[in-house]
Amino acid sequence: MQLDPESQAFLDLIKKLGRPPIDSLPPLQAKEVFRRGRMVTQPDLPQVDRVKEHEAPGPHGPIPVRVYRGAATADLGVLPVHVYYHGGGWVLGDLDSHDWVCRKIANAAQCAVVSVDYRMAPEHIFPAAFDDSLAALHWVVENAAKLKVDAGRMSVGGDSAGGNLAAAVAIALRDAGGPVKLKAQILVYPAVDLSMSGDYYGRFTRNSGLVLTDETMRWFIDLYIPKAEQRKDWRASPLMASNLKGLPPALVLLAGFDPLCAEGELYASRLKAAGVDVRMSTYPGQIHGFLSNGKMLPKANNAIDDIAAAMKQWL
């Protein structure tokens, strides 16, 4: 397996610019480096029908959310809705870092997208991000009429840490037994085992030159869940859930050059074994994070098409 040329060029540019590994920086500095990097690698923002900021109440205080309605949906009335949780290792990222992704999904799937700015580590440790993610989804349901969305045609999704949160929210809603029932979960290279206890690590090391390595994952997890005994809680590690039956259909979208690829494959296989309708799409030559770096990694557009196709089928 080889890196796609654009992936290699992306990594070469990072090396040329001398950007230090994220896990070598203090968290506040890492947040700023991530923010500046996204300004360079995120494409120009596509036009959507409208964007509006809101605040959802949560157990830890207000949660900023951004609601997008796809282009050419003004005459469609009530839209299906996708609740999106951004990636960034529960430490990095915000509404702006994944603005392009949410706009593209809203346009491609002809839906509304609600992006959630959940609390992040190290200021807010587990389970704050999960609590915010679940609370924001309930706010969408409770305000569906005002938002002109159909809570009966709702999906959750996210990339990396956001995929982790989406998977955990799907389990929480199933266990609650209603009234909210998701139509789909869209998991983009999700982190699903924060105990790092599986045999799927070790292939990617600090010296690999990749954006995400085993060491970077350890850095993120240490900041998000400093108490090791909590890392097997299914809210942190959905792969550790004892039962995955009854979960909504899932698209699991993976990158080949990613330390999370193997655990994503395992989660997809466990979902399938539990009787869940699963579609897995792997981009073998891509790196972790390619979805939100579409300016330099154009296969992000293909991934958005995969996401939209799954949403149109299930929603």
C-alpha positions in Angstrom: 0.0 0.0 0.0 1.3 3.4 -1.0 0.4 7.0 -0.1 -1.6 8.8 -2.8 0.6 11.5 -4.5 -1.5 14.3 -2.9 -1.1 12.8 0.5 2.7 12.6 0.1 2.8 16.2 -1.1 0.7 17.3 1.9 3.1 15.6 4.3 6.1 17.0 2.4 4.8 20.5 2.8 4.3 20.0 6.6 7.9 18.8 6.8 9.2 21.7 4.7 7.4 24.2 6.9 8.9 22.7 9.9 5.7 22.3 11.8 6.4 20.4 15.0 4.4 17.3 15.9 1.2 18.3 17.7 2.1 16.1 20.7 5.3 18.0 21.3 3.4 21.2 22.0 1.6 22.6 25.0 -2.2 22.2 24.4 -2.9 25.9 24.0 -0.1 26.3 21.4 -1.3 23.1 19.6 -4.8 24.6 19.4 -3.5 27.7 17.6 -1.2 25.7 15.3 -4.2 23.5 14.3 -6.4 26.6 13.8 -3.8 28.3 11.5 -3.2 25.1 9.5 -6.9 24.8 8.8 -7.0 28.3 7.3 -4.5 27.1 4.7 -5.8 23.6 3.9 -9.5 24.2 4.0 -11.0 25.1 0.5 -13.0 28.2 -0.2 -16.4 27.9 1.5 -19.2 26.9 -0.8 -22.4 28.9 -0.7 -25.3 27.3 1.2 -28.9 28.5 1.5 -28.3 29.9 5.0 -26.2 29.6 8.2 -27.3 30.5 11.6 -25.7 30.4 15.1 -27.5 29.2 18.2 -26.7 28.0 21.7 -28.1 24.8 23.1 -28.4 24.3 26.8 -26.3 21.6 28.4 -25.3 20.1 31.7 -22.1 22.1 31.7 -23.5 25.3 30.3 -24.4 26.7 26.9 -23.2 24.8 23.8 -22.6 26.8 20.6 -24.0 25.2 17.5 -24.1 26.3 13.9 -27.0 25.3 11.6 -26.5 25.0 7.9 -29.2 24.5 5.2 -28.0 23.2 1.9 -28.0 25.3 -1.3 -31.2 25.1 -3.3 -33.2 23.8 -0.3 -35.2 27.0 0.4 -38.3 25.6 -1.3 -38.0 22.2 0.3 -39.5 23.2 3.6 -38.7 20.7 6.5 -35.3 19.0 5.8 -33.6 15.9 7.1 -30.9 16.8 9.6 -27.4 15.6 10.3 -25.8 16.4 13.7 -22.1 16.8 13.2 -19.2 16.6 15.7 -15.9 17.9 14.5 -12.6 16.0 14.9 -9.4 17.2 16.6 -8.7 14.6 19.4 -11.2 16.1 21.8 -8.5 18.9 22.2 -8.4 20.8 18.8 -10.9 22.2 16.4 -14.1 24.2 16.5 -17.1 25.3 14.3 -14.7 27.1 11.9 -12.3 24.2 11.4 -15.0 22.0 9.9 -17.1 24.8 8.3 -16.2 23.5 4.7 -17.1 19.9 5.6 -20.5 20.8 7.0 -21.3 23.1 4.1 -20.4 20.4 1.6 -22.5 17.8 3.4 -25.5 20.1 3.6 -25.2 20.8 -0.2 -24.5 17.3 -1.3 -27.1 15.6 0.8 -29.7 18.4 0.5 -30.2 18.5 4.2 -29.6 20.6 7.3 -26.4 20.1 9.2 -26.0 21.1 12.9 -22.4 21.4 13.9 -21.7 21.2 17.6 -18.9 23.1 19.4 -18.6 20.7 22.3 -16.3 21.3 25.3 -12.7 20.2 24.9 -9.8 19.0 26.9 -7.7 19.7 28.8 -10.0 22.4 30.2 -13.0 20.0 30.1 -12.2 16.3 30.5 -14.3 13.2 29.9 -17.3 13.0 29.9 -17.9 16.7 29.1 -17.6 16.3 25.3 -20.0 13.4 25.3 -22.4 15.2 27.6 -22.4 18.2 25.3 -22.8 16.1 22.2 -25.9 14.3 23.5 -27.4 17.5 24.9 -27.0 19.3 21.6 -28.8 16.5 19.8 -31.7 16.6 22.2 -31.9 20.4 21.6 -32.2 19.8 17.9 -35.1 17.4 18.5 -36.8 19.8 20.9 -36.4 22.7 18.4 -37.1 20.8 15.2 -40.1 22.9 14.3 -38.2 26.2 14.8 -35.3 24.9 12.8 -37.5 23.4 10.1 -35.9 20.0 10.3 -37.4 16.6 10.6 -36.4 14.9 13.8 -37.7 11.6 12.3 -35.1 11.8 9.6 -32.0 12.5 11.7 -28.4 11.1 11.5 -25.3 11.7 13.6 -21.7 11.8 12.4 -18.3 13.2 12.8 -14.6 12.6 12.0 -12.0 11.1 14.3 -12.9 12.3 17.8 -16.2 13.5 16.3 -16.8 9.9 15.0 -16.1 8.7 18.5 -18.8 11.0 19.9 -21.3 10.2 17.2 -20.9 6.4 17.8 -21.3 6.9 21.6 -24.4 9.2 21.1 -26.0 6.5 18.9 -25.5 3.9 21.6 -26.9 6.3 24.3 -30.0 7.0 22.2 -30.6 3.3 21.6 -30.2 2.5 25.3 -32.7 5.3 26.1 -35.3 3.4 24.2 -36.8 6.5 22.5 -38.3 8.8 21.6 -35.3 9.8 19.5 -34.5 7.2 16.9 -31.6 7.8 14.5 -31.8 6.9 10.9 -28.0 6.6 10.4 -24.6 7.2 11.8 -21.7 8.5 9.7 -18.4 7.6 11.3 -15.3 9.0 9.5 -12.1 7.3 10.8 -13.6 7.1 14.3 -11.6 6.6 17.4 -13.5 3.7 19.1 -11.0 2.2 21.6 -9.4 4.8 23.8 -7.9 2.1 26.0 -5.4 1.4 23.1 -5.5 -2.2 24.3 -6.0 -3.8 20.9 -3.3 -5.2 18.6 -4.1 -2.6 15.9 -1.4 -0.1 17.1 2.3 -0.2 16.4 2.2 0.2 12.6 2.5 4.0 12.8 5.2 5.6 14.9 6.3 9.1 15.7 8.9 9.0 13.0 6.5 8.0 10.3 5.9 11.6 9.2 2.2 11.1 9.3 -0.2 13.7 10.8 -1.5 11.2 13.4 0.6 8.6 15.0 0.3 6.3 17.9 2.1 8.8 20.1 -0.2 11.6 19.0 -3.2 9.4 20.0 -1.7 8.8 23.4 -1.2 12.5 23.9 -4.9 13.2 23.0 -6.2 10.4 25.2 -4.1 11.5 28.2 -5.5 15.0 27.9 -9.1 13.9 27.3 -9.3 11.0 29.8 -6.5 11.4 32.4 -8.0 8.6 34.5 -7.0 5.4 32.7 -9.8 3.4 34.4 -12.4 5.4 32.6 -11.1 4.6 29.1 -13.0 1.4 28.7 -16.3 3.2 29.5 -18.4 2.8 26.3 -19.0 6.5 26.2 -15.3 6.9 25.7 -14.7 3.6 23.8 -17.8 2.5 21.8 -15.9 -0.6 20.8 -16.1 -1.7 24.5 -20.0 -1.6 24.5 -21.2 -5.1 25.4 -24.0 -5.0 22.8 -24.2 -3.2 19.5 -27.5 -4.7 18.4 -30.3 -2.3 17.4 -28.0 0.6 16.4 -28.8 2.6 13.3 -27.3 1.9 9.8 -23.6 3.0 9.7 -21.2 4.3 7.1 -17.7 3.7 8.3 -15.3 5.7 6.2 -11.6 5.0 6.7 -8.1 6.1 5.6 -5.4 3.5 4.9 -2.5 5.5 6.4 -4.1 6.0 9.8 -3.5 4.4 13.2 -7.3 4.3 13.6 -8.0 2.3 10.5 -7.8 -1.1 12.1 -10.1 -0.3 15.0 -12.5 1.3 12.6 -12.6 -1.9 10.6 -13.1 -3.9 13.8 -16.0 -1.7 14.8 -17.6 -2.1 11.4 -17.3 -5.8 11.7 -18.8 -5.9 15.2 -21.7 -3.7 14.0 -22.3 -6.1 11.1 -22.1 -9.1 13.3 -24.8 -7.5 15.5 -27.1 -7.2 12.6 -26.6 -3.5 11.8 -26.7 -2.4 8.2 -23.1 -1.3 7.6 -21.3 0.2 4.6 -17.5 0.5 4.8 -15.6 2.8 2.5 -11.8 2.8 2.7 -9.4 5.2 1.0 -6.2 3.2 1.1 -3.8 6.0 0.0 -5.2 8.7 2.2 -4.1 9.9 5.6 -6.0 10.7 8.8 -7.8 14.0 8.5 -8.1 14.1 4.8 -11.8 14.9 4.9 -11.2 18.3 6.4 -8.1 19.2 4.3 -9.9 19.3 0.9 -7.8 22.1 -0.5 -4.8 19.8 -0.7 -6.4 16.4 -0.5 -9.1 16.4 -3.2 -10.4 12.9 -2.3 -12.2 14.7 0.5 -14.8 15.5 -2.3 -15.2 11.8 -3.0 -15.7 11.1 0.7 -18.4 13.8 0.9 -20.1 12.0 -2.1 -20.0 8.7 -0.1 -21.5 10.4 2.9 -24.3 12.1 0.9 -25.2 8.9 -0.9 -25.5 7.0 2.4 -27.6 9.8 3.9 -29.9 10.0 1.0 -30.4 6.2 1.2 -31.1 6.0 4.9 -32.7 9.4 5.6 
